[in-house]
């Protein structure tokens, strides 16, 4: 499924897929999914149309589709597309590009 055909973020928003966390075990106790923290590592799936400066010119994104990034821990909105879960963030919620 090509996400670019199904969703187009608006403005400075970016659609990302959170990296899967390994099963967390603390002291022999398996932590349920509902109690786990979501990963801060994600892959960019789609970019918005871009933010505009004071003159109305589009500001290009510093990232591209496919980049692995670190995202703000509590930023974004979780969205479900088909049977996959993604996060829709503002560009300010991106912290770093992973090389």
C-alpha positions as CSV (number, residue, x, y, z in Angstrom):
1,X,0.0,0.0,0.0
2,X,1.5,3.4,-1.0
3,X,0.5,5.9,1.7
4,X,1.3,8.8,-0.6
5,X,-1.8,7.9,-2.7
6,X,-4.1,7.6,0.4
7,X,-3.2,10.7,2.5
8,X,-1.7,14.1,1.9
9,X,-0.8,16.0,5.1
10,X,-1.5,19.8,5.0
11,X,0.8,22.7,5.8
12,X,3.9,21.8,7.9
13,X,2.5,18.4,9.0
14,X,4.4,15.1,8.5
15,X,3.0,11.6,8.6
16,X,5.4,9.1,10.3
17,X,5.3,5.4,11.2
18,X,6.7,4.8,14.7
19,X,9.4,2.1,15.0
20,X,8.2,-1.1,16.6
21,X,9.4,-1.4,20.2
22,X,10.9,-4.7,21.2
23,X,8.8,-6.5,23.8
24,X,9.6,-4.8,27.1
25,X,10.3,-7.0,30.1
26,X,11.1,-5.4,33.5
27,X,12.2,-7.7,36.3
28,X,10.6,-10.7,34.6
29,X,7.3,-8.9,34.2
30,X,6.0,-8.4,30.6
31,X,4.8,-4.9,30.1
32,X,1.4,-4.8,28.3
33,X,1.1,-2.7,25.1
34,X,-1.2,-0.2,26.8
35,X,1.5,0.6,29.4
36,X,4.4,0.9,27.0
37,X,5.8,4.2,25.9
38,X,5.7,4.8,22.1
39,X,9.0,4.8,20.3
40,X,10.6,8.2,19.5
41,X,12.2,6.7,16.4
42,X,10.0,6.9,13.3
43,X,10.2,6.8,9.5
44,X,8.7,9.6,7.3
45,X,5.8,8.3,5.2
46,X,4.5,11.6,3.7
47,X,5.2,15.3,3.8
48,X,2.7,18.1,3.9
49,X,2.4,21.0,1.5
50,X,4.9,23.1,3.4
51,X,4.9,26.0,5.8
52,X,4.8,29.6,4.4
53,X,7.0,32.5,5.4
54,X,5.9,36.1,5.9
55,X,6.0,36.8,2.1
56,X,3.9,33.7,1.3
57,X,6.8,31.6,-0.1
58,X,6.9,27.9,0.8
59,X,9.6,26.9,3.2
60,X,11.1,23.5,2.1
61,X,11.3,20.7,4.6
62,X,14.7,19.6,6.0
63,X,13.6,16.0,5.7
64,X,12.3,13.7,2.9
65,X,10.1,10.7,2.6
66,X,12.0,7.6,3.9
67,X,14.2,9.5,6.4
68,X,14.5,7.9,9.9
69,X,13.9,10.6,12.5
70,X,13.6,11.2,16.3
71,X,10.2,12.7,17.2
72,X,9.0,14.6,20.3
73,X,7.8,12.2,22.9
74,X,4.3,13.7,23.3
75,X,3.9,15.4,19.9
76,X,1.5,14.6,17.2
77,X,-1.8,12.9,16.7
78,X,-2.2,9.2,16.3
79,X,-4.1,8.2,13.1
80,X,-5.2,4.8,11.9
81,X,-5.2,4.1,8.2
82,X,-6.4,0.6,7.3
83,X,-4.9,-1.7,9.9
84,X,-1.7,0.4,10.4
85,X,-1.2,3.2,13.0
86,X,0.7,6.4,12.2
87,X,1.4,9.7,13.8
88,X,0.7,13.1,12.2
89,X,3.1,15.7,13.5
90,X,4.1,19.3,12.9
91,X,7.6,19.8,11.5
92,X,8.6,21.4,14.9
93,X,8.0,18.0,16.5
94,X,10.9,16.5,14.7
95,X,14.1,16.5,16.8
96,X,16.8,14.9,14.6
97,X,17.5,12.9,11.5
98,X,19.1,9.5,12.1
99,X,22.0,8.6,9.8
